[in-house]
Amino acid sequence: MTEPVLDSSSTIPSEWLERLLTARQNAYAPYSGHFVAALVVTEDGNAFCSCNVESAHYKSVCAEAGAISAMVSAGETRILEVWVLGPGPDHCPPCGDCRQRIHEFADDRTRILLINDAGTVLKIYSVAELLPEAFGGP
């Protein structure tokens, strides 16, 4: 089992960063111009990556939601880490819906790591910090 990253001196594995950079480049965000990629790492060490996909009626799919869907489709249900790469130099936290999605598959060890293009960790959240008083779930 992979251990969670606990401090900002940690770095993302280069393979994961490349996957995030490619996914963000492939994001479909013609309405907001806000290109995001997310990579979900499971307890088994598997990594699922996705990007945001917008639509004209504003019912978009966030990068985190896409990565979680891929994880669940593969038969996994426990998130150890979520890596989020936003569109600019500042950190890009998950939206409210994605915070709840992450909570559904997380536990006290789960960490949400917000990074920049160089893979530098800008901010780390626990699930409780990201979404205090979350609705139900495990």
Stockholm file with secondary structure:
# STOCKHOLM 1.0

chainA/1-138         MTEPVLDSSSTIPSEWLERLLTARQNAYAPYSGHFVAALVVTEDGNAFCSCNVESAHYKSVCAEAGAISAMVSAGETRILEVWVLGPGPDHCPPCGDCRQRIHEFADDRTRILLINDAGTVLKIYSVAELLPEAFGGP
#=GR chainA/1-138 SS CCCCCCSTTCBCCHHHHHHHHHHHHHCBCTTTCCCCEEEEEETTSCEEEEECBCCTTSCCBCHHHHHHHHHHHTTCCCEEEEEEECSSSSCCCCCHHHHHHHHHTCCTTCEEEEECTTCBEEEEEEHHHHSTTCCSCC
#=GC SS_cons         CCCCCCSTTCBCCHHHHHHHHHHHHHCBCTTTCCCCEEEEEETTSCEEEEECBCCTTSCCBCHHHHHHHHHHHTTCCCEEEEEEECSSSSCCCCCHHHHHHHHHTCCTTCEEEEECTTCBEEEEEEHHHHSTTCCSCC
//
